[in-house]
Amino acid sequence: MKRLIAAIATATAALVLAAPAHADPDTDFANELHTYGIYGQKDYNAWIGKITCKRQRNGVDKSAHDSARFVQAQLDKEQDSTEQSYQFLAAALRFYCPDLLPILDQAR
């Protein structure tokens, strides 16, 4: 009985002291892209999303249209569309640079 109580106490302590799990934004980003029919290597797509933010911040792309064209040029030519490029862009902005989301409103 003492062993059982000790085992329960140890398991309880381990659960209480365990660090909370943190979501992997790259995996979450890839999962969202999959809902749009955009596939490819998770790391590559995450890199494109992050570079898209950097290009906006550095003024390389002046508008959402420029960013969507950049994204479209990077995606698999057999599966991409203009709609998917904007879906990718919106997801990238939400996951990697939410402060830049207003550029989507300016594109309307």
C-alpha positions as CSV (number, residue, x, y, z in Angstrom):
1,M,0.0,0.0,0.0
2,K,2.9,2.4,0.8
3,R,4.4,1.7,-2.6
4,L,1.1,2.4,-4.3
5,I,0.8,5.7,-2.5
6,A,4.4,6.6,-3.3
7,A,3.9,5.8,-7.0
8,I,0.7,7.9,-7.1
9,A,2.4,10.8,-5.4
10,T,5.4,10.6,-7.8
11,A,3.1,10.4,-10.8
12,T,1.0,13.4,-9.5
13,A,4.2,15.4,-8.8
14,A,5.4,14.7,-12.3
15,L,2.2,15.9,-13.9
16,V,2.0,19.0,-11.8
17,L,5.6,19.9,-12.4
18,A,5.7,19.1,-16.1
19,A,6.2,22.0,-18.4
20,P,3.2,22.9,-20.5
21,A,3.4,21.7,-24.1
22,H,4.0,24.5,-26.6
23,A,2.5,24.4,-30.0
24,D,4.9,24.4,-32.9
25,P,3.8,27.3,-35.1
26,D,5.5,25.7,-38.2
27,T,3.3,22.6,-37.8
28,D,0.2,24.7,-37.2
29,F,1.0,26.7,-40.3
30,A,1.5,23.6,-42.3
31,N,-1.8,22.2,-41.0
32,E,-3.6,25.3,-42.1
33,L,-2.0,25.3,-45.5
34,H,-3.2,21.7,-45.9
35,T,-6.8,22.9,-45.5
36,Y,-6.3,25.1,-48.6
37,G,-4.8,22.2,-50.6
38,I,-1.3,23.6,-50.2
39,Y,1.3,20.9,-49.5
40,G,5.0,20.6,-49.6
41,Q,7.8,20.4,-47.0
42,K,6.8,21.9,-43.7
43,D,10.2,23.6,-43.2
44,Y,10.2,25.0,-46.7
45,N,6.7,26.5,-46.5
46,A,7.5,27.9,-43.0
47,W,10.6,29.5,-44.5
48,I,8.6,31.0,-47.3
49,G,6.1,32.4,-44.8
50,K,8.9,34.0,-42.7
51,I,10.7,35.4,-45.7
52,T,7.4,36.9,-46.9
53,C,7.2,38.8,-43.6
54,K,10.8,39.9,-44.0
55,R,10.3,41.1,-47.5
56,Q,7.3,43.2,-46.4
57,R,9.3,44.7,-43.4
58,N,12.3,45.5,-45.6
59,G,10.2,47.1,-48.3
60,V,11.1,44.5,-51.0
61,D,7.4,43.9,-51.5
62,K,5.3,47.0,-51.5
63,S,1.8,45.4,-51.3
64,A,0.0,42.2,-50.6
65,H,-0.1,41.7,-54.4
66,D,3.7,41.8,-54.5
67,S,3.9,39.3,-51.7
68,A,1.3,37.0,-53.2
69,R,3.3,37.0,-56.5
70,F,6.4,36.1,-54.5
71,V,4.6,33.3,-52.8
72,Q,3.1,32.0,-56.0
73,A,6.6,31.8,-57.6
74,Q,7.8,29.7,-54.7
75,L,4.9,27.2,-54.6
76,D,4.7,23.9,-56.5
77,K,3.6,25.0,-60.0
78,E,1.3,22.1,-60.4
79,Q,-0.8,22.8,-57.4
80,D,-0.8,26.6,-56.9
81,S,-3.3,29.2,-57.9
82,T,-3.7,32.9,-57.2
83,E,-6.3,32.1,-54.6
84,Q,-3.9,29.7,-52.8
85,S,-1.2,32.3,-53.0
86,Y,-3.4,34.7,-51.0
87,Q,-4.5,32.0,-48.6
88,F,-0.8,31.2,-48.0
89,L,0.0,34.9,-47.5
90,A,-2.9,35.4,-45.1
91,A,-1.8,32.3,-43.1
92,A,1.9,33.5,-43.1
93,L,0.9,36.9,-41.8
94,R,-1.3,35.4,-39.0
95,F,1.4,33.0,-37.9
96,Y,4.6,34.9,-38.4
97,C,3.9,38.6,-38.5
98,P,0.3,39.4,-37.4
99,D,1.2,43.1,-37.2
100,L,1.4,43.1,-41.0
101,L,-2.2,41.8,-41.5
102,P,-3.5,45.2,-42.5
103,I,-1.8,44.9,-45.8
104,L,-4.5,42.4,-46.7
105,D,-7.2,45.0,-46.1
106,Q,-5.3,47.4,-48.3
107,A,-5.3,44.9,-51.1
108,R,-9.1,44.9,-51.3
